[in-house]
Amino acid sequence: MLTPIDVQAKIFKSGMGYSKADVDSFLTNLYADYGTLYRENMELKDKTNLLNESLNRYKDIEKSLQKALVLAETTSEETIASAKTNAAVIEQEARVKAEAIVADAKQELENIRSMTVELVQKYESYKSQYKALASAQMELLSSDAFNIELTKVDSLVVSEAPAAKPVYQEAAAQVAANAAKEAEDDMDETVSMEDDTMIKDIASIFEK
């Protein structure tokens, strides 16, 4: 492509033909216009190069963004899959632990029930034994071995004091009654203490 300098330096041969002045004037105008076009063309080329460079940079950025997007999608899918797997594992572990806790609770309840039944049976057995013992003691107290013969007491009273006989008889009867009452109270207290102990044992189981 001709440059403005080439146009300006162009020399035509003189002789027959166009007027030299007209040719020079035309070349002068052509030089000016062509110089303007040439500069504009160079500026456009520079701008085009800059735009191409920018476009290439944007293309590189676009490629990087596409790669990042693909990586993000892949990572997101992997994260979701991993989260689902972890959730399933946690759910399974929780289910197993819950079943174990329920089984332990049922076993503990069964143990408590068995212990309660055993204690109640022991309580009833002890109660029957103490009732039988108390009944035997009462029968023993009512037997002849614990009867005080008033005739023997009467023999202790001197004949010179017949008025004192009722006093000795009353004292002997009171002694026998007190002995029977004390034996009965001791037996009731023993049975009551054993009953309280058994009841406390049963209550302590339910308090757990």
Secondary structure, DSSP 4 states (H G I P E B T S, - for coil): ---HHHHHH--PPPSSSS-HHHHHHHHHHHHHHHHHHHHHHHHHHHHHHHHHHHHHHHHHHHHHHHHHHHHHHHHHHHHHHHHHHHHHHHHHHHHHHHHHHHHHHHHHHHHHHHHHHHHHHHHHHHHHHHHHHHHHHHHHHHSGGGPPPHHHHHHHS-TT-GGGHHHHHHHHHHHHHHHHHHHHHHHHHHHHHHHHHHHHHHHHHHH-
